[in-house]
């Protein structure tokens, strides 16, 4: 849906929802029915149903009806907006964490402060960046259900064949560049037959490399975000340098020839290094079980490594008839025991700091011992996308910008990034906060 249309729709529903009762639990002894929406099919949907059954069996005064609402991964915003506007909002629903600020700013979801205070949930219980991603202007608007991380994946066999140490991945940007050059192979016609590394492939987004170059978006109290710091500009120019060095047309031809395989270049054994999410470990176990690979933190200029995280959250919409009962269910859903069940089934990471200690040990393996342990090391200091109601537009704009400067290396990356930053901040000034 168009981002500005989404904003307008969100503005309208607040007035409509205000005439519906927010409600409380039914009188003692009566059963309160909580309607819960989820948009994940497959193992995610099956796990939601399993957990809801367990909750219902152990809570006599609350009964949760879990309903699958078809979408692409998480609840489609328009369906939720339509339900709120029509006075038929569910009592709680899952929502992609990067949409939380947009829904919170328009009053489409409830501030959870009173509920988490009653429940004893504390900010210090959760990964700092994940708590922040689920908050807006200092208040929590979503229960942090799960998260993830990004790794550098490297092919050990290709490293060995290139004369590189197969157990020594690059940790700095300079090392990454040097290894990529040694690992890129051309045939007699000059075509790329093996790529060393493609910065914008898989999870190699603008924010990934901005953080790797030491950027801080420095979000101000009025919502303004500095996307065009010297470090951000440097990172975008660096991505563009790969297009200049290896040739955009050649890189595109290389990736397009693998599209019919259903595998990414790395998973197909044709790219020596890539950035991808923790979830790709499960993909490799299924689709490329014989691939010899390793994982490491995202390389940085200073060699200290970095990562960033997204995740799925649980919210209570405006107009929910039983918010208190919904809050009780969601608090139970993100308790350590239930969170571990969810993470093991879906391959996602926990949001609770206490669960990172045992992550990857027997009984606490989510994707693999190595992947879990690296995730546990990185998550306490992970990054999340800027906390803005414009997150959707920002993400789309950044993706388009990377595509623009790498597709046409003659583009001025610095000028284009400053123009993008000014455009976003102008929209923020026009009334987002």
Protein Blocks (a to p, Z undefined) as FASTA:
>chain_A
ZZklmmmmmmmmmmmmmmpcfbiaddehiacddddddfbehjllmmmmmmmmmmmmmmmk
bccdddddddehiacfklmmmmmmnopacfbdcddfklmmmmmmnopaccfklmmmmnop
afklpcfklmmmmggehiafbdcfbdcdddddddfklmmmnopafklccfbfklmmmmmm
mmpccdfkopafbdfbdfkgcjlcfklmmmmnopafkiafkopacfkbfklmmmmmmmmm
mmmmnopmlmmmmmmmmmmnopafklnopafbdcddfklmmmmmmmmmmbccdddddddf
konopaddedddddddehiablmlmmmmmmmmmgmklmmmmmmmnopacfbfklmmmgoi
ahiafkbmklmmmmmmmmmmcccddddfklmmmmmmmmmmmmmmmmmmmbcfklmmmmmm
mmmmmmmmnopZZ
